[in-house]
Amino acid sequence: HSADRSYRLFIEKMTEGAVTVNHAGMILYSNSKFASLLDRPLTTILGQSFADLIRPEESEECKNALERAWHEDVTCEMQLLTDNILIPVLLSITAVELDEGLSLMIIVTDLTKQKQAEKDLKEKNKQLEELNRALAASNHDLQQFASVASHDLQEPLRKVQIFSNFLKEKNYSLFSEISRKHL
């Protein structure tokens, strides 16, 4: 049918992976973007169970998500496993009516760059926190130094002032006019 053909043409042009599965979870159709994401030929993907492409620890969760998707739209994050490489993905699953009957359409969004950016951001935040702690410690040390320096500079001035006052009170009359002025 032309509607089905238009649908497949649209799916092929998408920048995200797209997979259609039947009730058994078997892949009926995949676009080339999904095949390139897995770095596998398209022919090796068709007829395979979609859940088998998911990291084994998430296989049951994937099957549950596919089961729920027959009744409601489902969005979940999982990891594809290909050649022992994990690829973080966002799965958007919805039931669609095609020529071959009701099927599940899975849009697969590669989250690798996003996850790397999140990891980099966490690392930068951690570095920033360490720099802030070092800056706070440095500021504290600087305040301590300023306090000690201020005290050390004021002490000789206090002694000069005390001695000057002492001379003014006790021996003021012994000084000449100019000396008194300077004192």
C-alpha positions in Angstrom: 0.0 0.0 0.0 1.2 3.5 -0.7 0.6 4.6 3.0 2.8 1.8 4.2 5.4 2.6 1.6 5.4 6.3 2.6 5.7 5.3 6.3 8.8 3.2 5.5 10.3 5.9 3.4 9.8 8.5 6.2 11.3 6.0 8.8 14.3 5.4 6.6 15.1 9.1 6.4 14.9 9.6 10.2 18.1 10.6 12.1 17.1 8.2 14.8 16.9 4.4 14.8 13.5 3.0 14.1 12.4 -0.6 14.6 9.0 -2.3 14.2 8.3 -5.4 16.2 5.4 -7.9 16.3 3.6 -9.4 19.3 6.4 -11.8 19.9 9.0 -9.0 20.1 10.5 -10.1 16.8 12.0 -7.3 14.6 9.9 -7.0 11.4 11.6 -3.9 10.1 14.6 -1.7 11.0 15.9 1.5 9.4 19.5 1.7 8.4 20.2 4.2 11.2 19.4 1.5 13.8 21.7 -0.9 11.9 24.5 1.6 11.9 24.0 2.3 15.6 24.5 -1.4 16.3 27.3 -1.5 13.6 25.7 -4.5 12.0 24.2 -5.3 8.6 20.5 -4.8 8.4 20.0 -8.4 7.4 21.3 -9.7 10.7 18.8 -7.6 12.7 15.6 -8.6 10.9 13.9 -11.6 12.5 15.8 -11.2 15.8 14.1 -10.6 19.2 14.5 -6.9 20.1 15.0 -7.8 23.8 18.1 -9.8 22.7 19.7 -6.6 21.6 19.3 -5.1 25.0 21.9 -5.5 27.8 21.0 -8.9 29.5 20.5 -7.2 32.9 17.7 -5.1 31.3 16.2 -7.8 29.1 13.2 -8.5 31.4 12.6 -4.7 31.9 12.6 -4.4 28.1 10.1 -7.2 27.6 7.8 -5.6 30.2 8.1 -2.2 28.4 7.1 -3.9 25.1 4.2 -5.6 26.8 2.9 -2.3 28.3 3.4 -0.5 24.9 0.5 -2.5 23.4 -1.8 -0.5 25.7 0.0 2.8 26.2 3.0 4.8 24.9 6.1 3.9 26.8 9.4 5.8 27.1 12.4 4.3 28.9 16.2 4.4 28.9 18.1 1.2 28.3 21.4 0.0 26.9 21.9 -1.8 23.6 24.6 -4.4 23.7 26.6 -4.9 20.5 30.1 -6.5 20.3 30.4 -6.1 24.1 29.9 -2.3 23.7 27.0 -0.7 25.7 25.1 2.1 23.9 22.8 4.1 26.1 19.5 4.8 24.3 16.1 6.2 24.9 13.3 4.0 23.6 10.0 5.6 22.6 7.5 2.8 22.0 4.0 3.1 20.6 1.5 0.7 18.9 0.8 1.4 15.2 -1.5 -0.2 12.7 0.5 -1.4 9.6 -0.4 -3.5 6.6 0.8 -6.6 8.5 -1.4 -5.7 11.4 -0.9 -4.0 14.8 2.8 -3.6 15.5 5.0 -1.8 17.9 7.1 1.1 16.6 10.3 1.8 18.6 12.2 5.0 18.1 15.7 4.5 19.3 17.6 7.7 20.3 21.3 7.3 20.9 22.2 9.0 24.2 26.0 8.4 24.0 26.8 12.1 23.5 24.3 13.3 26.1 25.6 10.8 28.7 29.2 11.8 27.9 28.2 15.5 28.3 26.6 14.7 31.6 29.7 12.8 32.8 31.9 15.7 31.7 29.7 18.2 33.5 29.8 16.1 36.7 33.6 16.0 36.4 33.8 19.8 35.8 31.5 20.4 38.8 33.7 18.2 40.9 36.8 20.1 39.8 35.0 23.4 40.5 34.0 22.3 44.0 37.7 21.3 44.7 38.9 24.7 43.4 36.3 26.5 45.5 37.5 24.6 48.6 41.1 25.5 47.8 40.1 29.1 47.3 38.2 29.2 50.6 41.3 27.7 52.4 43.5 30.2 50.6 41.2 33.1 51.6 41.2 31.9 55.2 45.1 31.8 55.2 45.2 35.3 53.6 42.8 36.6 56.3 45.0 35.0 59.0 48.1 36.6 57.5 46.4 40.0 57.2 45.4 39.8 60.8 48.9 38.9 62.0 50.5 41.5 59.7 48.1 44.2 60.9 48.8 43.4 64.6 52.6 43.3 63.9 52.5 46.6 62.2 50.4 48.3 64.8 52.5 47.2 67.8 55.6 49.4 67.0 53.3 52.3 66.4 51.6 51.8 69.8 55.0 51.8 71.5 56.0 55.0 69.8 52.7 56.6 70.7 53.0 55.4 74.4 56.6 56.7 74.6 55.7 60.0 73.0 52.8 60.4 75.5 55.1 59.5 78.3 57.6 62.2 77.2 54.8 64.8 76.9 53.4 64.1 80.4 56.7 63.8 82.3 59.3 65.9 80.5 57.4 68.3 78.2 58.9 71.4 79.7 62.4 70.2 79.1 62.0 70.3 75.4 62.5 73.3 73.2 59.6 74.9 71.3 60.5 73.0 68.1 61.0 69.7 69.9 57.6 70.1 71.6 56.1 70.8 68.2 57.7 67.7 66.7 56.7 65.6 69.8 
